[in-house]
Amino acid sequence: MVRNNRREFLGEIGRGMLLAGLGTTLASELRLATAADVDATLPVLDFGAYEPLVALMQETAPAELTPKLVEKIKSGTDLKTLVAAAALANARTFGGEDYIGFHTFMALAPAYRMAQELPKELAPLPVLKVLYRNANRIQEFGGRKSEVLHPVEGVALPSDAVAGEYVREATRRGDVNTAEARFATIAAGDPGEAFNHLQFTVEDEINVHRVALAWRAWETLDIVGPAWAHSMLRQSIRFCAKEDGDRMERHGAPCAIRTLLPSLLDQYHLLGRALGTKSADDAWIEQLAKTMFRGTHEQAADAAAQALAEGFSPEAVGEAMALAANMLVLHDPGRPEKWASPGKPAGSCHGDSIGVHASDAANAWRNIARVSNPRNTVASLIVGAYHTAGQSEWSNAVSYPLAEQLEAITTEEPKALLATCDEAIRAGDQFRAAAAMARYGAQNQAPEAAFAMLLRFGTSEDGALHAEKYYNTVREEFAQSRPAFRWNQLVALARVTASEYGRPAPGYAEARALLGV
């Protein structure tokens, strides 16, 4: 969950205190170093006390790594340390440039959150599941000999430059090296300031991986510590610069948000003013959500900007955005045959479906808005609204579960409803699972039993790279939503869980056996 003190961390952590605390740690990231098993002509990053465990994760095949990690757990190594080392190993290997690689990075913090919800004997399972995936992809990528991140030296920035805009200018040209050098200068200071300047680049295009990677990198600082902020955040710089470079090679046009966002900020006088605090009623939230769900990109962005100008709180606008994304899950007709692939058959709605992607993106935009400065708070919500909208063309007119699907659930007893949902998930019946959860929620039952059931499946199933992220998205959005809408989140999770069931995550069974659970 988002910590209440993250905004304070962004605002206060630096100002001279952080640099003193980093000392040689940041210096070790920026210096030239060598490692015995890496090409000696290349400079390498050194992660200090984490280095032996990071190297182990880069150098060991997954089938050999899991037993070693289980032994470390049994001898006292905590899960946070393992996740921190995995995040650093992932960043050094892929640098935000490999599809499976950055998906795996984005699953690490969610897996750690899931572990905290499980009984002690089961807690390692979601973490070991993602560490297996991490090790497997690192080996496929070439291990240490192919790692992407190396030390980078900063360059002097013009005294009159807005640092974030100066970095963005390089990413727009697809110039990875220049963007990296400029960002390294910013990252040598306060991580919060670096994150704020990063947003100028993140909000330049609408891509779920672009925004989710930036948010997960920041969230992961809770695990790895602020000393390694540069290694976490620079992944986004490389991702964005590479995306722009690829777009230009295809002769594609840049996203219209690049001109629309500054126009709306100016039109509604949203810069240099205090954030609004006006609350919204249920009808207002639902109406704005429908605009973001059914409207065009431009209509949604304008509606969000207008709401912020009228003084509505960022949380109210963000709640409407999350509800609109949830609508995309519940109105999803299922994956068409032409888009089916192994692990994602026709009719499925898990993995990179429109609704799951939209929900994860909306969650990331909301979280960035919560921890950023006022400029980035309003910008993230406007871009997030733009991002969420314009995707409902193929959505059903009516939301699942349909009336007849609800009527088919005859029991009203809470435990029986959860048992029905469990059975439907195991049968791959998305709509019966959603209907049973909707019936359960309509009784205003305690949500923890429902989350506990769905967590088991989120831990065991592969989910086409999205199980951990989407579970955590729903966990957070349920907690942040008002009673009128929050159960829609769990209904959607029940549906997606039924869609993904039956494809166990590689390495999961082995981890259970090694743990003896």
N, C-alpha and C positions, 0 to 999 in steps of 0.2 A: 504494500500500500504506500501511497505518497506520504512522506513524513511532513508534518506541519511546519518543521523548521527549515525546510529546503529553501524557501524564499529568503529567510534570514541568512542562511548559509551563502546564497548568491550575493546578497547585499553587503555582508560584513566580513566574509572569510579572509579577504585579501587585505588591502590597505597596509601592506608591509608585514602583516603577521604570517601569511602563508609562505612567502619566500624564505623567511627565517626558518620555518618548520621544514621546508623541503630540503634545504641545504644541498648535500651531495646527491640526493635522490634524483632531483630534476637534472642536475649536472650530468649524472650517469646516463640519462636518456639522450642528452644532447652531445655527449662526447663520442669520440671514436674508440671503439673497443673491438676485441676479437674473441672468437670462440673456436675451440679446437676442431669442431665438426662442421664449421661453416667456412666458405671460401674466404681465405685470409685477406683477400684484396678488398673485401666489402666491409664497411663498418657495420657493427651490430649493436642492437639495443641490449642493455643489461638491466634486468628487473630486480636487482639487489637480493633481498632475502627470499623473494619468490623464485629466483632464477633456477635453482635445481629442480623444483617442481614444474616450472614452465617448460624447461628443456625435456623433462621426462614425458610430458604430455605431447610434445612435438615429435619426439623420437620413437615413441612406443606404439606398436600396433594395438588397436582397440581390444582385441581378445586377450592380449597380454597385459594391457593397462588396467582393465577392470579389477583383476585379482590384486594387483599391487595397490590400487586405490582403496579397495576394501580392507586390506591389511593396514593401511595408513589410518583409515577410519577406526578400526578396532584398537589401534594403538594410540588413539587420541587426537589425530588430526581432524579439525572441525570442517564442516561442509563449506563454511564461508571461505576458508583458506583454499579449498579445492576449486571452488567456483572462481575465486580471484585469479588463481594461477591459470585456469582454463580461459578466462577472458583475456588475459595478457598473451597467452599462447595463440589464441585465435587472432587477436589484433596483429601480433607480429607476423603471423603466417599470411593472413589474407588482406589486411589493411583496408577492409571494407569493400574489396573489389570482386569477391567471389560470391555467387548467388547462394549456394548452400552454406558457405562459410559465414556470411553475415546473417543469414537466417539462424544459424546455430548460435552465433554471438547473442542475437536478440532473445534467444530462449533461455540464456543462462540465468539472468536475474529472476525471470518468472519461475524457473525451476527451483531456485533457492527459496522464493516466497512459498511455493507449493510445499516444499519440504517442511516449512515451519508450521503448516497446518496438519501434518500427519503425525501419528504416534511415533515415538522415538525409534522403534525398531524398523519402521517403514520409511522414515524421513530421508534416508540416502537415495531411495529409488528414483525420484524424478531427476535428481542431480546426476546420478550415475548414468541414467538414460541419455541425458544431453551430453555428458562427457564422452560417452561411447561414440555418439554422432560426431562430436568435435574431433576426436582422435581419428576416426575413420576418414573424415574429409581432409584432415591435415595430411594423412598418409597419401590419399589420392592426389593431393595437390603437390606433393613432392617433399613434404617435411621441411626441415630447417634449410635445406639447400635452395628452396624456392620461396623463402619468406619475403614478404613485400615491404614491411616497415623497417626502415633503417634510421639512424640518427639524422637529424636535419638541422641546419643552422639557420637562424632567423636572419632577416634583412631589415635594414633601417626603413621605417615607414615615414612618409611625408608628415611633417608636423601638423599640417592642416587637413589630413586625411581622416575620414571616418573609417576606422580600421576594418569594420565588417564590410563596408562597401568596397574597400580596397582589395580585400580577399575575394569578394564576389566578382570583381572585374576579371580576375584571373580564372576563376572557375567557369565563368561564362565563355571564356576563350578555350576551355578545355585544357588549360595549362596547369597540369598537376604540380609540377615542381615549383613554379612561381607561387601558386596558391599555398602550397605546403610551407614554403619559406616565410611568406607573409604571416600565415597563421602561427607558425612557431614563435614569432616575435610576440604575438598577443598572448599565446599560451604560456610564455615564461612568467606571466604575472598571475593575476587572480583567475582561478578557473571559472568563477561565475561570470566575470567579464568576458572571458573567452567564449563561454557558452552563449552569452547574449550576442556577441559579434558573429558567431556561427549562424545565428538565425537569419541573417541577411541572405545567406546562401541557401539555407534549407528551404525557406519560403519562396524560392525562385521558380520551383516546378512542383507539380502535384504528382507524387509517387509515394506510395505507402512505405516503401523501403527507405526512402530519403528521410521522411519524418520519423518513422519508427526507429531507425538506426540512431538518429540524433538523440531521441529521448532515451532509448535503452543505454546508450553510451553514458549519458548523464546519470541515469538511475544506477548504473553499475559502479559509479564512484562510491556509493554507500558500501560496496563490497570490497573493491580494490583499494579504496582510499584516494584522497585528492592528489597525492603525490604523482599518480599516474594519469592525471586528467588529460595531459597532452596526447598520450597514446590512445586513450579512449576516444577523444573528440576528433582527432585528426582523421580517423576512419571516414567520418562524414565529409570532410574536405575532399578526400580522394574519390569517394563515391560520387559526389556532386560534379567534380571536375571531369571525371570519366564519363558520367552521364551526358554532360554537355558536349564533350568531345565526340561521343558516339552519335549524338543527335546531329551534329554538324556534318559528320561523315555521311549520314543518311540524307543530308540536305533538308532536315526537318525544321519547322518553325519553332521558336521558343514559345513557352506557355504564355497565354494572354494575361495571366495573373501578374506578370512583371510590369505591365502598364496599368492594370486595373487596381492593384493594391495601392500604389502611391496616389492614384486618382481618388480613391475612396477615403484614404486617410486625410487628404486635403479637402475634399468635398464636405466631409462631416466634421472637420476640425478636431480630429481625434488625437493629434500629437500635442504634447505639452499640457495636458489636462488630467485631472484626477480621474481614476477609474470609478465608474458608477457603482452604486450600492442598492439600486432599486430592485426589490424582489418581484417575482412574476407568479401569477396564478397558473393552475394546471392548464387552463384553456389557452393562455398565451404561449406556454411552452409547447403545447401540441400544435398550435397553428404555425409557429416558427419551425418546428420540426417537419411539418408537412411541406413547408416551402423549401426546406433543404432537401427533403426526400424527393419531391416531384418537380421542383423548379429547375431552371437552368443554373449553370455555374454562376453566371452573372447575377441572377435574381437572388440566389442564396447569399452570395457575398455582400450584395447591397443590403439585404435584410439584416444580416449580422451587423454590418457597419451602422445602419440606422438604429438598431436596438442599443448598441453601445453609445451612440451619440445621444440617445434619449435617456441615458443614465441607468439602463438595466445593468445588473452586475455581470461580470464575465462568467461567473458560475452559471447564471441563468442561460446565457447564450450557449455555453458549453454543454449544458444539460440537453438543450434542444438538439444540438448537433449529435450527441451520443444517441438520442432517441431516434433521430433520422437514420443513423447508421444501423441501429437495431431493426428498424423497419425494412431495410434492405435485406437483412437475414430472413425475417419472417414473411416477406413477400417474394422470396426467391423461388422460382419455379424448378430449380435444380439445374445442374450442369447439362447443357445440350450434348447430344451424341458427338457432334463434331469437335467438342472441346474435351472429350473424355480422354483419360490417360491412365496408365497403371497406378493404382492406388486412389484414383479419383474418377470413378465410373460415372456414366450418364445418370442424372438424377441426384447426384451427391451435392452437398453444399458446404463441405469442409475444405480445408486447405486454402488455396488462393481464390476462393469464391469472392464475388463482389461484396457480399455482406460482411464476411469475416474480415476481408481487407479494409473495408470502410470502417468497421468497428475498431480495429486496431489502430487505424490512422486517426480517427476521431479521438480516441483515448490518448494518443501521443500528442496531438495538437492541444488537447485540454491540459495535459500535464505540463507541457512547455509553457502554456499561458500562465499556469499557476506559479511557476518558479522563476519567470523572467521579469525583466523590467517592464514598465507600463507600455512602452512602445511595442515591444514584442508580444505583450499580452493581447493587445487589440489586433495586431497584425496576424498572430497565430490563429485567432478565432475567425478572422475574415478569410484567411487562406484555407483554414479547416472547413469552413462552410462551403467555400468554392469547391474544395476537394470532395466533400461528401455528396454534393448535388450532381445532377447530370448523369446519374447511373441507373435510373429506374425505368428506362425505356422497355426493358424486357421483364420487368417485375409484374407479378400478378396484381390484379385490381384489389383482391381481398387477401387479408393476412392469414397465414397459418397460425394455429390450427383452425380449420373450417368448422362451421357449426355442427355438421354431421360427425366430424371427428371428435368433437367435445361430447356429443351425445352418446358416442360409443363407449365412453368411460362411465361405467355404471356405479362404481364404488365411490363413497365419500370419505371413507376412513383414511386418515393421513398416511399411516404406515402402508396400507394397501395401495394407495396412490403412488408412493415412491417405489413400491415393489413392481407395480405395473409399468412405471417409467423405466426401471431397471431392466425388466423383461423386454420391453420394446426396444431399448438401446441394443441389447444383445441380439435381437432379431433384425437389427438394422432398420426398424420402422420409425422413421423420422417423425411422422405426423402423430402417431400414437404416443410416442415419447413426449412430444411437445404438448399434446392434449392433456396427458396425465399431469405434467408439471403445471400447466395452466390451471387445472382443477385444484391442485395442491395449493398454489399461490392464491387462488380466489378465496381460500379459507383463512388467509392471513396466518399461515403456519410459520413457525420459526424456520428461517432459511438455512441454518447450519447443517441440518440433516440432508437437505438437498445438495448443498455444496459438497458435503463429505462423500456422497454417492458419486457425484460427477467428477470429483477429484480423482477417485480411483481409476476411472477410465482415462482421464486426462494424463495420468501418470503412466498407464500401461500402453496406450495406443500411440502410434506414430503421428497421426494427425496431419500428414503431409507437411511437416515443418511448422505447423501452426498451433498444435494442441496446447502447448504451455502458454504461449502469448495470448491466445483467445480466452483461455480459462482465466488468466489474470485480468484481462480487459473486462470480462463480465464481473469478476469479483470486485473490481474497483468501481465500475459503473453502477452496479447494484447498490453499493454503499453510498454513492453520491447522488442517486436518483430519489425522487420523492415517491411516496407510496403508490400513487396512481400509475406509475410507469415502471417501477423497479422490477416487478416480476416478469415483464417482457424480456428482460435480460436473461433470466434463468430459463425461460421457455425457449429462447433462441439457443442457449447453450445445450439444452437437452436435445434439441433437433440436430445441432451440429455434431454432438457426441454420438448420436445414433448413426449419423452419416459416416463418421470416421471409424466406427467400431469394426473389429474383425481384422485389423492390420496391426498386430503388436509391434512395438518399437524394437528394432534390432538391439540386442544386448540386454533387454529388460529381463528376460527369463534367467539369463546367466547371473545377473546382479542379484535377483531374488535367491537363487541357489547359493551364491557365495555368502550372502548375508544370513542364510538359514531362516528365511521368512516365507 
